[in-house]
Amino acid sequence: MTLRPALGLSAAALVLAAAGPPPAAAQLYPAQAQRYLLTTEVQGERAVWVNPAGLARVTPSLGADLTADREAGALRVTQYGVAFLSRNLGLGWKRDRYPGGVAASSYAVGAGSGNDALSAGVVRRWNQGGEGAWDLALRGRATPTLELSVVWRDLGSPIVRDSVYRSRLVPAAGLRLAGGRFLAGVEGDVAPDFASMRQIRAGATLKLGAFTVSVRGAFGGSAADRGLAIAIGLEGASFRSAFLALAPAGAGGIRTLGAGGALLAAPGGLRRR
């Protein structure tokens, strides 16, 4: 199959989204991938939101996701987006929907280069109603089982809709055991001057044939940022899907549900990723 029609659809979606009205003051919602994936395990089109180094060493892909939050006893769609990756170039768009009918878009363009031993990447993001920012990343294999990564996120500490998103480093370490069927990792948000750590996240993923089960906990930061994320995925030769549930600290149970998927392709035909 070819991803040329899909690329055209992605570009059209970006153009249509840009035509939306300017948003009122509201905080950015993290991209869905950023809510449950660790920087050492993400690759493909989702890496444009999580770790730019993950844009390297992968096959072309086109993904989409949808997120809903429980509010006043009912589910409301709060975010949807698309992302595309080809030849180590990634494009992303997401639309945040706030209470009261207000909505705003974010856009990302990034590139990665490297191989399994060492890869690097850069992403530029634009936020409707505020300033843009850069993300820089390095990722490499220290040993066959140990992967190290560092992401410098939100360079410039952008102001978006009356909120300041402070620049931070995200160092991470991940283990790949049982032939890659079990992944575990830990990462943290550290101030660039290393004076403070804002949050620690730890998680693990177990691969059972075509199925994956992932769990990630976030500790520190605001109550809305802390909590538990659980995702169940299904992967095939030409697709990848995931269904997730998020339980923020103090929410009294599951508050957020999400679903995402991607078509995977390679020149000359489909292949397993």
Protein Blocks (a to p, Z undefined) as FASTA:
>chain_A
ZZklmmmmmmmmmmmmmmpccdddddddddfklmmpcfklggcjllmmmommlmgoiacd
dddddddddeehiacdfbdcddddeehiacdddddddehhiacddddddddeddfkbccd
ddddddehiacdddddddddfbfkbccddddehihiaaeehiacdddddddddddeehhp
accdddddddfklpacfbdcddddddehjbccdddddeedjfklgccddddddddfkbcc
dddddddehklpafbdcddddddddehiacdZZ
